[in-house]
């Protein structure tokens, strides 16, 4: 907008033409980009409504000759005596407690690090930043090795506890309390006789609802989608979360090829596709409902200095 | 600002006062409070981030067969393993091809979205961001089908452009690109959103000043805006390189569909050696190597770039 206003208005018509051209070019680039990003997702939905034969012969971006979504759904839910339900339940068992733990521990640590000065604070802060920089997938094998020693393999805690130590969540909360939560409020409350825990519970937490919502969403999606850690930790079929169970199904079929049906594999590729669509639904719903928090959270999690 | 001033003041106070008491600590009961607030997280962090690293380090120094201390023996075994070296080569190639490509494309898209021209940019950002919400399992599955000429959404487009021999399906030379494409598709939108948000948050006085000084669109972008968002760019580089170094989900799930070797990446090698051969100490050594490379890279970049500092220090 500013660029437009600072341009001289003398050549109004010429300038408007040029702006129209720029609009058209940029919009065209965006349309191409959006096709690349979104067409495969639309395809996934459409494919889950097709039969396996239609998948390869009907137009990729339109419905097949018949609407088979409910049949596909029933089929994948019936696979292996309804193991899909068990995976869904496991996903919830792993995700919900780890989200709650993450939010509570992140709020506490972010607040403690931002609002108090105590010996070792800088070291702990550096430790948080260090943990933030390590890719979580690099930690999965070490966590598995430790978990094997501690007897956490093939238990829900083996996934829940490691997924609850979120440096990212702490960093977001720390940034919030450091920049957007005034220390004078704390001092005023202290003068009024509130103790530290009352200040945290009654003033700090309520004022941080937005940022805690962000941590909740990012942790939920991250843990719901997580593959490698639960993949290592939960080797029993009835303990796997959805992405791992679905991944195992996928690994047994030749994805993207018609050959799997000919080979008479126990798993149909339609089960895998419908499953992939079902796993995606909860995160897409969360994504669309609360998209404002996502962007804000990712940004505050990545703004490291300045 | 207020926070910053308070902390500076209390730091100065420590140095001056003999008792070493700061404002917050002079109130009864505040000495313990910060530890109550931070310890749940740090207990978890020590148990499941620092602990596993130290335990793996300790394990990596012992022999798989005898349990005896072997020093760096496991590391030399891992580094001399043909499959591990091949996996390292694959990852190295991805680091210097995919990472620059990813970061440059993300920045270019972000500048396009941040610019004045174009319609529907809010919607475009939303749609580019959507794949980031999907589980990697689902996105790998859907791409496996979209690499197949018979079911790909890109087939009609390619046919229209006169390309009939579609995409990368199934050949070893094109396999890295098949995997990289999934990584880009899944993750780049999130960084576009982060970059556009930080571009939108730049102080308008600086931008305005540069314009008055006569900076055109290109110099404004390259000389003013790009250096200002450098911290976020650095973090993107660290994050992308970390993702590539520890790649496993996408190649593992494509094993059947694209004939990916079982030890295609170092992380797959570590998984394979522990679950197929029960050589857990070797897996520990491989994991420590991965951690070492990714953290040394991240720390070096952060320190050398000088764009990153703790907020109130």
Boltz contact constraints between the chains, C-beta under 6 A:
constraints:
  - contact:
      token1: [A, 3]
      token2: [B, 116]
      max_distance: 6.0
  - contact:
      token1: [A, 6]
      token2: [B, 211]
      max_distance: 6.0
  - contact:
      token1: [A, 22]
      token2: [B, 117]
      max_distance: 6.0
  - contact:
      token1: [A, 23]
      token2: [B, 117]
      max_distance: 6.0
  - contact:
      token1: [A, 23]
      token2: [B, 118]
      max_distance: 6.0
  - contact:
      token1: [A, 26]
      token2: [B, 117]
      max_distance: 6.0
  - contact:
      token1: [A, 26]
      token2: [B, 118]
      max_distance: 6.0
  - contact:
      token1: [A, 27]
      token2: [B, 118]
      max_distance: 6.0
  - contact:
      token1: [A, 27]
      token2: [B, 119]
      max_distance: 6.0
  - contact:
      token1: [A, 30]
      token2: [B, 118]
      max_distance: 6.0
  - contact:
      token1: [A, 30]
      token2: [B, 124]
      max_distance: 6.0
  - contact:
      token1: [A, 34]
      token2: [B, 124]
      max_distance: 6.0
  - contact:
      token1: [A, 34]
      token2: [B, 127]
      max_distance: 6.0
  - contact:
      token1: [A, 37]
      token2: [B, 127]
      max_distance: 6.0
  - contact:
      token1: [A, 37]
      token2: [B, 128]
      max_distance: 6.0
  - contact:
      token1: [A, 37]
      token2: [B, 131]
      max_distance: 6.0
  - contact:
      token1: [A, 38]
      token2: [B, 127]
      max_distance: 6.0
  - contact:
      token1: [A, 39]
      token2: [B, 153]
      max_distance: 6.0
  - contact:
      token1: [A, 40]
      token2: [B, 142]
      max_distance: 6.0
  - contact:
      token1: [A, 40]
      token2: [B, 146]
      max_distance: 6.0
  - contact:
      token1: [A, 40]
      token2: [B, 153]
      max_distance: 6.0
  - contact:
      token1: [A, 43]
      token2: [B, 153]
      max_distance: 6.0
  - contact:
      token1: [A, 44]
      token2: [B, 142]
      max_distance: 6.0
  - contact:
      token1: [A, 55]
      token2: [B, 151]
      max_distance: 6.0
  - contact:
      token1: [A, 56]
      token2: [B, 150]
      max_distance: 6.0
  - contact:
      token1: [A, 56]
      token2: [B, 151]
      max_distance: 6.0
  - contact:
      token1: [A, 60]
      token2: [B, 153]
      max_distance: 6.0
  - contact:
      token1: [A, 61]
      token2: [B, 153]
      max_distance: 6.0
  - contact:
      token1: [A, 105]
      token2: [B, 40]
      max_distance: 6.0
  - contact:
      token1: [A, 105]
      token2: [B, 41]
      max_distance: 6.0
  - contact:
      token1: [A, 108]
      token2: [B, 37]
      max_distance: 6.0
  - contact:
      token1: [A, 108]
      token2: [B, 40]
      max_distance: 6.0
  - contact:
      token1: [A, 109]
      token2: [B, 38]
      max_distance: 6.0
  - contact:
      token1: [A, 109]
      token2: [B, 41]
      max_distance: 6.0
  - contact:
      token1: [A, 111]
      token2: [B, 37]
      max_distance: 6.0
  - contact:
      token1: [A, 112]
      token2: [B, 34]
      max_distance: 6.0
  - contact:
      token1: [A, 112]
      token2: [B, 37]
      max_distance: 6.0
  - contact:
      token1: [A, 112]
      token2: [B, 38]
      max_distance: 6.0
  - contact:
      token1: [A, 116]
      token2: [B, 24]
      max_distance: 6.0
  - contact:
      token1: [A, 116]
      token2: [B, 34]
      max_distance: 6.0
  - contact:
      token1: [A, 117]
      token2: [B, 10]
      max_distance: 6.0
  - contact:
      token1: [A, 117]
      token2: [B, 22]
      max_distance: 6.0
  - contact:
      token1: [A, 118]
      token2: [B, 34]
      max_distance: 6.0
  - contact:
      token1: [A, 131]
      token2: [B, 49]
      max_distance: 6.0
  - contact:
      token1: [A, 133]
      token2: [B, 238]
      max_distance: 6.0
  - contact:
      token1: [A, 133]
      token2: [B, 298]
      max_distance: 6.0
  - contact:
      token1: [A, 134]
      token2: [B, 295]
      max_distance: 6.0
  - contact:
      token1: [A, 135]
      token2: [B, 242]
      max_distance: 6.0
  - contact:
      token1: [A, 135]
      token2: [B, 246]
      max_distance: 6.0
  - contact:
      token1: [A, 135]
      token2: [B, 294]
      max_distance: 6.0
  - contact:
      token1: [A, 137]
      token2: [B, 246]
      max_distance: 6.0
  - contact:
      token1: [A, 138]
      token2: [B, 246]
      max_distance: 6.0
  - contact:
      token1: [A, 138]
      token2: [B, 290]
      max_distance: 6.0
  - contact:
      token1: [A, 138]
      token2: [B, 291]
      max_distance: 6.0
  - contact:
      token1: [A, 138]
      token2: [B, 294]
      max_distance: 6.0
  - contact:
      token1: [A, 141]
      token2: [B, 270]
      max_distance: 6.0
  - contact:
      token1: [A, 141]
      token2: [B, 283]
      max_distance: 6.0
  - contact:
      token1: [A, 141]
      token2: [B, 287]
      max_distance: 6.0
  - contact:
      token1: [A, 142]
      token2: [B, 52]
      max_distance: 6.0
  - contact:
      token1: [A, 142]
      token2: [B, 53]
      max_distance: 6.0
  - contact:
      token1: [A, 142]
      token2: [B, 56]
      max_distance: 6.0
  - contact:
      token1: [A, 142]
      token2: [B, 287]
      max_distance: 6.0
  - contact:
      token1: [A, 143]
      token2: [B, 48]
      max_distance: 6.0
  - contact:
      token1: [A, 143]
      token2: [B, 52]
      max_distance: 6.0
  - contact:
      token1: [A, 145]
      token2: [B, 56]
      max_distance: 6.0
  - contact:
      token1: [A, 145]
      token2: [B, 284]
      max_distance: 6.0
  - contact:
      token1: [A, 146]
      token2: [B, 51]
      max_distance: 6.0
  - contact:
      token1: [A, 146]
      token2: [B, 52]
      max_distance: 6.0
  - contact:
      token1: [A, 146]
      token2: [B, 55]
      max_distance: 6.0
  - contact:
      token1: [A, 161]
      token2: [B, 48]
      max_distance: 6.0
  - contact:
      token1: [A, 162]
      token2: [B, 48]
      max_distance: 6.0
  - contact:
      token1: [A, 164]
      token2: [B, 44]
      max_distance: 6.0
  - contact:
      token1: [A, 165]
      token2: [B, 44]
      max_distance: 6.0
  - contact:
      token1: [A, 165]
      token2: [B, 45]
      max_distance: 6.0
  - contact:
      token1: [A, 165]
      token2: [B, 48]
      max_distance: 6.0
  - contact:
      token1: [A, 165]
      token2: [B, 49]
      max_distance: 6.0
  - contact:
      token1: [A, 170]
      token2: [B, 41]
      max_distance: 6.0
  - contact:
      token1: [A, 178]
      token2: [B, 3]
      max_distance: 6.0
  - contact:
      token1: [A, 178]
      token2: [B, 311]
      max_distance: 6.0
  - contact:
      token1: [A, 182]
      token2: [B, 2]
      max_distance: 6.0
  - contact:
      token1: [A, 183]
      token2: [B, 3]
      max_distance: 6.0
  - contact:
      token1: [A, 183]
      token2: [B, 6]
      max_distance: 6.0
  - contact:
      token1: [A, 190]
      token2: [B, 27]
      max_distance: 6.0
  - contact:
      token1: [A, 195]
      token2: [B, 29]
      max_distance: 6.0
  - contact:
      token1: [A, 196]
      token2: [B, 30]
      max_distance: 6.0
  - contact:
      token1: [A, 196]
      token2: [B, 33]
      max_distance: 6.0
  - contact:
      token1: [A, 221]
      token2: [B, 133]
      max_distance: 6.0
  - contact:
      token1: [A, 225]
      token2: [B, 135]
      max_distance: 6.0
  - contact:
      token1: [A, 227]
      token2: [B, 136]
      max_distance: 6.0
  - contact:
      token1: [A, 227]
      token2: [B, 137]
      max_distance: 6.0
  - contact:
      token1: [A, 227]
      token2: [B, 249]
      max_distance: 6.0
  - contact:
      token1: [A, 228]
      token2: [B, 248]
      max_distance: 6.0
  - contact:
      token1: [A, 243]
      token2: [B, 135]
      max_distance: 6.0
  - contact:
      token1: [A, 243]
      token2: [B, 137]
      max_distance: 6.0
  - contact:
      token1: [A, 246]
      token2: [B, 137]
      max_distance: 6.0
  - contact:
      token1: [A, 247]
      token2: [B, 137]
      max_distance: 6.0
  - contact:
      token1: [A, 247]
      token2: [B, 253]
      max_distance: 6.0
  - contact:
      token1: [A, 250]
      token2: [B, 141]
      max_distance: 6.0
  - contact:
      token1: [A, 250]
      token2: [B, 253]
      max_distance: 6.0
  - contact:
      token1: [A, 251]
      token2: [B, 256]
      max_distance: 6.0
  - contact:
      token1: [A, 254]
      token2: [B, 256]
      max_distance: 6.0
  - contact:
      token1: [A, 254]
      token2: [B, 257]
      max_distance: 6.0
  - contact:
      token1: [A, 255]
      token2: [B, 141]
      max_distance: 6.0
  - contact:
      token1: [A, 255]
      token2: [B, 144]
      max_distance: 6.0
  - contact:
      token1: [A, 255]
      token2: [B, 257]
      max_distance: 6.0
  - contact:
      token1: [A, 256]
      token2: [B, 144]
      max_distance: 6.0
  - contact:
      token1: [A, 256]
      token2: [B, 145]
      max_distance: 6.0
  - contact:
      token1: [A, 256]
      token2: [B, 147]
      max_distance: 6.0
  - contact:
      token1: [A, 256]
      token2: [B, 148]
      max_distance: 6.0
  - contact:
      token1: [A, 256]
      token2: [B, 257]
      max_distance: 6.0
  - contact:
      token1: [A, 272]
      token2: [B, 141]
      max_distance: 6.0
  - contact:
      token1: [A, 276]
      token2: [B, 138]
      max_distance: 6.0
  - contact:
      token1: [A, 276]
      token2: [B, 141]
      max_distance: 6.0
  - contact:
      token1: [A, 279]
      token2: [B, 135]
      max_distance: 6.0
  - contact:
      token1: [A, 279]
      token2: [B, 138]
      max_distance: 6.0
  - contact:
      token1: [A, 280]
      token2: [B, 134]
      max_distance: 6.0
  - contact:
      token1: [A, 280]
      token2: [B, 138]
      max_distance: 6.0
  - contact:
      token1: [A, 283]
      token2: [B, 133]
      max_distance: 6.0
  - contact:
      token1: [A, 287]
      token2: [B, 133]
      max_distance: 6.0
  - contact:
      token1: [A, 295]
      token2: [B, 193]
      max_distance: 6.0
  - contact:
      token1: [A, 295]
      token2: [B, 197]
      max_distance: 6.0
  - contact:
      token1: [A, 298]
      token2: [B, 194]
      max_distance: 6.0
  - contact:
      token1: [A, 299]
      token2: [B, 194]
      max_distance: 6.0
  - contact:
      token1: [A, 299]
      token2: [B, 197]
      max_distance: 6.0
  - contact:
      token1: [A, 302]
      token2: [B, 194]
      max_distance: 6.0
  - contact:
      token1: [A, 302]
      token2: [B, 232]
      max_distance: 6.0
  - contact:
      token1: [A, 302]
      token2: [B, 235]
      max_distance: 6.0
  - contact:
      token1: [A, 304]
      token2: [B, 231]
      max_distance: 6.0
  - contact:
      token1: [A, 304]
      token2: [B, 308]
      max_distance: 6.0
  - contact:
      token1: [A, 305]
      token2: [B, 231]
      max_distance: 6.0
  - contact:
      token1: [A, 305]
      token2: [B, 308]
      max_distance: 6.0
  - contact:
      token1: [A, 305]
      token2: [B, 309]
      max_distance: 6.0
  - contact:
      token1: [A, 306]
      token2: [B, 231]
      max_distance: 6.0
